Amino acid sequence: MTKFFRLMSLLALAGIGACLWVRAQDTDQSVFHVKVDMVVLSFTVTDARGRYVNGLRPKDFKIYEDDIAQKPATFAEGNHAPLQVLDNGETRPLHASATADTSGDIPNPNAVGLRADSAGANVFILFDTSNYMYRGFVYASDAIADFIRGLDRADSVAVYTYSRNLNRAVGLNRDRTNAIAGLRKAVAGDESALYNCLLLTLRDAARVPGRKVVIVFSNGPDDASMVAPDDVRAVAEDEGIPIYVISTSEINKDPISSTIFKRIATNTGGKSYFAKTWQKQVEAFESIREDLGNSYVVTYYPQPNPNEGFRRIRIELNDPGMKKYKVRARPGYRPQRGI
């Protein structure tokens, strides 16, 4: 049984999101019971001054999993559609009808949700509407609305809110007006069950093909969750979903939440921000938007590896002149196993 399935079962038994879980059993339960071989790896490259390095190609880097070299199957930069990676490191477009590739190197793109038109990112925003957010609630909503307006037109966005329970305010779509309208309907109140609701958000994101990220906007404390934050972090890590966290708490006034947020973001390939003022929140969202537009996304099918535990991922740049560049990605994952 996968960790994801065990955690979801815990939430169901606890009554957190139970109705959503029961309704989904007949339609998508198998998603978490089968072994998924394809690995989705998102990463950024920055120089010594912290500037993004763009224009890299698959032949410019090597990916290792437990020191075993991997062969990329697809490659994408920024919000562009994924490309198929050939044996010589060159790329070619993926075609939605490309079912006749006889090379054996890459399965049917449709079968793994990598269509030629799957450009952009699927962005899930999880907005804290607990009683901790009474102060500055309107300003926080404004910062999120500005972020949504500035997303690349290829991106899709979903707006979720949470206190004790998760509210799917707006489903994944590209209609910015609709997303902001759903956001504006949010009201503050009740206890915070961040990690329960983050797990449910990850579950939704994991069902979507292509690139996805989760952005958590939180005031910090969690006083109602049934699941541990590190268990939720491990799910995101294994699913390849970067988590970006914007906390309105001051880092030194809530050291427990701050430490957890840093660990969740770092181990999933995302970032954490501590932004008490509206201006700092806007800057954090701008940084996330830049990150999305300057990330690389690679998929690969792991080479034979007897390790059924945590597999460490390493990315190396081939050009000696890039040795001082910094690569930010999740450190690894655990292969999923069926029940």
WOBELUR-V939218 format. One line per field, one symbol per residue. ss: DSSP state (2 for helix, 1 for strand, 0 for the rest). psi: psi as a letter, one per 20 degrees, with the letter a starting at -180 (. if undefined). A space follows every 10 residues. Layout:
ss->???
psi->???
This chain:
ss->0022222222 2222000222 2222222222 2200000111 1111110000 0100000222 1111100111 0111111000 0011100000 1110000000 0000000022 2200000000 0111111100 2220002222 2222222222 0000011111 1100011111 1110022222 2222000000 0002222222 2222220000 0111111100 0000000022 2222222220 0111111000 0000222222 2222222200 0111000222 2222222222 2220011111 1000000001 1111111002 2200011110 011100000
psi->pqhgggghhg hghijokggh gghigihjhi hjiqpohppp opqqpqahjj qqorjqrhii rqpqoljppq oqgrpqpcjq qqqpprhjir rqqqphjnij ojhihprphh hjkmrhjlrr qooopopokr iijgpjgghg hgggghgghi qqiiqqqqoq qqdhrpongp rprjohgggh ghgiiqqqqr rpmghghhgh ghgghhipqa pqqpopoqif qojjqiqqhh ggghggghik oqpppopiqp hiimhghggg ggggggiijb qqqonhrggh gghghhgggh ghijqqpqqq opqpoiojbp ppppppphph ijhiqpporq iarppqqr.
